[in-house]
Amino acid sequence: MQRRHFLETTLATAAASPFAAAQNSAPVKKILLRSSWQTVNIGDIAHTPGMLTLLEKYLPEYEITLWPSHVGNGVKELLMERFPKLKIMDRSADAKKQAFENYDFLLHGSGPGIVGQKSIIEWSEKTGKPYGIGGVTWRYSDEGLKVINGADFTFFRDSVSLQLAKDKGATCPVMEFGPDATFACDLTADEAADAWLKEVGLKAGNFMCCIPKLRNTPYWEVKEGYKFDEKKHARNQEMKEHDIGPLRNAVIAVVKQTGMKVLLCPEDATQMKLNKEMIYDKLPADVKEQVVWREDYWLTDFATSVYTRSAGLFGNEQHSPILCIGHGIPAIVCRYKEQTSKGFMWKDIGLSEWLFDHDFDEAEKGLTPAVLAIAKDQQTARAKAAQGKAVADARMKRMMDVLKETVEA
């Protein structure tokens, strides 16, 4: 009996060994992440670390290389500090050739559209390998529809974009709502934020953040080689009081009715000047004393640490609110048509009460009461923020599950 048991055990071990060896020697799956669109906006910076955080959490065994457009202005260092194993592809033709040869899958990261559309086409034509799109807003184009149809999956960051793709007859096998990966961004700079807040007299939980925005971002003010656009500038001038006046009114109400202070801060590098011109300089003297105007641009980690110490945020931007909700902080979004349909993701994650539309004067009518409700009942507001975060988290996990299934297949 002992001899027979020994033989059976030995044979079973011998049979299993090749399978185990094959498993252990299986090549690591490699994903090329096309992302990092620009650095003059902390939201565009946040797309990438958000997606990298999701990949780290749900696909830790994969090798990831970032194929960026821009990682200057300290962003590369920011990414490498948080993701020390990350590889970043340089701009050389040889680096791209090697990546195309060695990587299994191209993942297009979150963005205001299929920003890397030409890169996807190049990847597909030169390699024939699969690709997917994760968390984008989409406006119709014939070429864009072809790119969606060629993808293994496309996650749209707002239901309006998803419905548009369906209405246009897109045939991508998996098309679903998948929010902006910025919800997962966990970059922070707590010590620096604490020191600065102390310096300017802001106490945790006792101030709110406000961010203005023009109809069209005047990139000609901050981007080298970006041409001045007279038509966009004229539209900005026409609508800036209409769009920013409600924010100023809410700032005044917060100071006068709650005793809280307000921080005027930027999401992109053009907004420090806008904050001063349209809000700070127009405040009554007694209100101005309780308002802090941030004069300098900041990066995503520092901004997030400030947001997480606030009672909440309101304004005409999208990604600072996303960073807030991703950390359980209440945030209100005011949108208009020039921002595309991305703002509707607030409805998609159950935060309709915190979405206002300047095109229909909703912000003028409802913004101040909504801001005051957050300031006066932080417990209820944080519970609501947590519910929105839970929806976003679940949809981002779904996106990662589909990615893994696709790559493994």
Secondary structure, DSSP 8 states (H G I E B T S, - for coil): -HHHHHHHHHHHHHHHHHHHHHHHHS---EEEEEE---SSBHHHHHHHHHHHHHHHHH-TTSEEEEEES--TTTHHHHHHHH-TT-EE--S-HHHHHHHHHH-SEEEE--BSS-TTHHHHHHHHHHH---EEEEEE-----HHHHHHHHHSSEEEESSHHHHHHHHHTT---S-EEE---GGGG-----HHHHHHHHHHHT--TTSEEEEE---SS--GGGTSTT----HHHHHHHHHHHHHHHHHHHHHHHHHHHHH--EEEE--SBTTHHHHHHHHTGGGS-HHHHTTEEE--S---HHHHHHHHTTSSEEEES-SHHHHHHHHTT--EEEEE-GGGTTGGGHHHHTT-GGGEEEGGGTHHHHHHHHHHHHHHH-HHHHHHHHHHHHHHHHHHHHHHHHHHHHHHH-
